[in-house]
Amino acid sequence: MSEAAPTAASLSNADVRTPRWVHNLACAATVIGFAVICFGGHTKSLDAGNSVPDWPTSWGSPAKEYVYGGFAAFFILGISWATLRKAFLAYLALLVGVSMVGLYLYFGPELNASQGWWEFETVRTEHTHRLLAGLVSLTTMVLFGTLLVHEKRAWVRRLGLFAVIGVLGQAVLGGLTVKFYTPPLVSALHGTFAQFVFSMFCSIAVVTGPRWFENAAPVVGSDDGRRLRKQTLWLFGAFILQVSLGAALRHSNYNFESGKGASVFWWHFGAHMAGLLFLLHCMAKVAINVIRNHSDDPRLTQPLGAMSIFVVFQISLGVAAFIFRLLVSSDVSEAERPWAKAILSTAHVAFATLTLSAVVMLAWRAIQRSAPQTSALPQPAPAPTVAPASNSAPGALPEGAAT
Amino acid sequence: MKNITAIMITLSLALLACAAHAGENGKPVPFPADKATGSVTGTVTFKGEAPKPTEILMSDNVCKEAHKDKPPMREDVLVDDKNHLANVFVYVAPESLAKYEFKSEAEHLIKQEGCRYLPHVLGVVVGDKVLCLNGDQTSHNVHTSPTANSPINLAQQPAAKDKILSAEDTEIAIKVKCDVHAWMTAYIFVLPHPKFAITAADGSFKIEGLLPGKYKLCFWHERYAKDEEPKSVEITVEDGKAAKADFELSK
């Protein structure tokens, strides 16, 4: 058997390979995004959404003039850099952005003369959420700028743009929740959209990573690849739906003590359970397909394994949070909410995000394996073709040829 | 076609006339205060074993300093040694006085002292305003969550005094809280009339200036008689006399 010659696909892989440091920046955005979601979830668990009454300042600090001026400067510099491609503009934008985050951190909310804001649990959680949100916004914009300069694939640059729009949209939603005193609909949308934006960070990290460009195992069958792609996309949709139903449940403002809002709560709970069944159905279909037809591809089996573990934790935490809420709620006021009661709900949100990251990896890998040869995605190297043997049956396919 | 149009116009005018006429019949009249010589008194007690008072664990150093002599206790259930229950909001049901109008533009003050809202329960009349004064050396946020009135979430630095509520519509138990100091809560009641009272430490209350007649008297407590489960009794007030209305609340 002759050695396979380098294919056009593998050459194009090298041509479009994203620099490693850009991928690292995408990974950083993903990690910071996860932290933002954790603190945002904990803010809701503590009912601390209104503990910092103003936005974009925090208890009046820093002054609004500095905040708006800083944002304006950052955007102008960022857009100038993207347009003119002058490195010093990027550094200036970065400096302004870092200064903005530092300004918030240094001045921060000042509640009394003897204690820092980090000593008040509700303010600590909400303000940290804002700081991390500022950091992830900054990181996303810098990431987009680097994609503009260093990323050759137009669709990845577009993904970066969508991530920037998403993160800015999240900032606006967060501001609206503060300005309108955490209205349930806006707050639930803020929670749901956060996961969607996180999935964009994950996606950029996946498609710029070194494993994306490695030669993959041959596609078993084009129909099978398409089926897997369809199943993973359905899985992603089901996941976002379940997240939105969960957010609606969390923000239904049911008062366990007084019973106010009971009917709305139980409707949302029923919908969340129905969503869970649908999600598990989609997960099962993907799992069966991967195990039967793609068990040789670790880039499918590994995220599948992670997703399975995460979802077990996710369901367990959800059940625990719900039972704990029912058991503890009867005679305890908000002021004495046990630490565990809040942390269970927050962990449930955190594991949802981890599960989502595995779903995103699965989906992109499925898209990659099912992409036609002429697409812009880097293709797996086709299997080497072998000349048919002289005694083979007429009409038989050559050995090793793709079906 | 012309006939149908004429009929439609006539019907519309008739409906408008009925609506106007109905409005005239339902218009409230000023309350005859000079004739309102009746009153109702009573005591609210707690049935059963009252929960033991528990200490509030305050995180703010300023709050701790304000209570260094005596530990701060939860104020959601204040029961004395005779099981008398304080901070019960007793009020005449709005429908009992629906035919009278009461005009009021008073200002009420809630103070934040020692990281507590004082008073813990406040009743106001539609048209009144409620202000909040921060008497502590630490910042608070005053967060109200009404459904029929305008909400607010206001950062208050020390010594700040701000309006937190314009009482526009009747509403029972508007919760006021501080999101920084989670134990700080208060309740504001907005009623269309001033016939209400709050039980004192000995559980007693008195509502004066009632006309003779039958009334529905309602009781609210933040733990044992919340707005979703109103407790009430029917009382009969006689001219110049005080009706008696003792009441018992339980878990």
Interface residues (C-beta under 8 A of the other chain):
Chain A: D47 A48 G49 N50 S51 P53 D54 W59 G60 E110 L111 N112 A113 S114 Q115 E119 F120 E121 T122 V123 Y181 E257 S258 G259 K260 D331 S333 E334 A335 E336 R337
Chain B: P51 T54 I56 L57 S59 D60 N61 V62 R74 D76 Q137 T138 S139 N141 H143 S145 P151 I152 N153 L154 A155 Q157 P158 K177 D179 V180 A182 W183 T185 R223 K226 D227 E228 E229
